């Protein structure tokens, strides 16, 4: 049994969204499982001394252009909600709360959240909006609202984020294959090749 | 006759070095010419508020790892000289001085400089070392040393760098196809596809 690959991302990361369209397919092609691990990227930005791409003059404009072009090439579109990027605490906590019982359902929720955040043009990061999305994926809305305030779930997300930082995660998406790190949706070709060849 | 594509880079940019292995081949495949345009990236970093990747904690370490892995996948190796990155003024000026008479010879010099800078582990950015490399490419050493101090050549590089900034260049490599911008050696697949399809 081959070890799972770790897929770290922030729910407010558009390149994380791009990678989310491919990571499971790439893993399955090589008889692996991709474990999705949402984290709070802001903590990593503080450590490294960087910030959201969109905040940089010129580079931020290019990023929007590149994102839309990349999405078009793959057959979807990206609209950033006003106020982007948001802290997506509620979505990340909801994910882990679901994943502890049903990892497949957690991914279904994650995809629905990503789609809503990056296509409707609405800010779905608040707990109420996040719970609506979870409800549309079949979860109990009130249970979600309770979960995002549950100290154990809060601690769980904090621990996952701390572990990500300890492993050297500084951006989203960030993928580990047997300890080998890959940053960025534009490295998915190397991820695929690494899984194919066992590394080089 | 299709318009040339512009290949902006800094001689101290290792991802520029990676792209230099491919850009002419990609251009020629689509009946285009790649015009090489060395520039001083430091000016762009100031405008955008970023800096050399290697200066960021954690992210800089990853960059070195990613560079070596990327180079290995393509059959070459990368060694950064001590004190990396350097201002490669002499190399960029030498390039334009040669290119004004012989663009092919300028590329031959550029490849030789890149190879020396990223493989010998020596700092070849000073004018004397740069002139040695130009001499090995068949140029007159003393003429090179004079050229890098020539006010007209200095002005030429400044103008090229200013134009790059006006066009939105903030990193290296940076490629334009009929005005469409692509940043990074990891976007060469999109460059190839854009040339193939005419855009999407």
Interface residues (C-beta under 8 A of the other chain):
Chain A: X44 X47 X48 X49 X50 X56 X57 X58 X59 X61 X62 X65 X66 X69 X70 X72 X73 X168 X170 X171 X181 X183 X184 X186 X187 X189 X190 X193 X200
Chain B: X47 X48 X49 X50 X56 X57 X58 X59 X61 X62 X65 X66 X69 X70 X72 X73 X168 X170 X171 X181 X183 X184 X186 X187 X189 X190 X193 X200
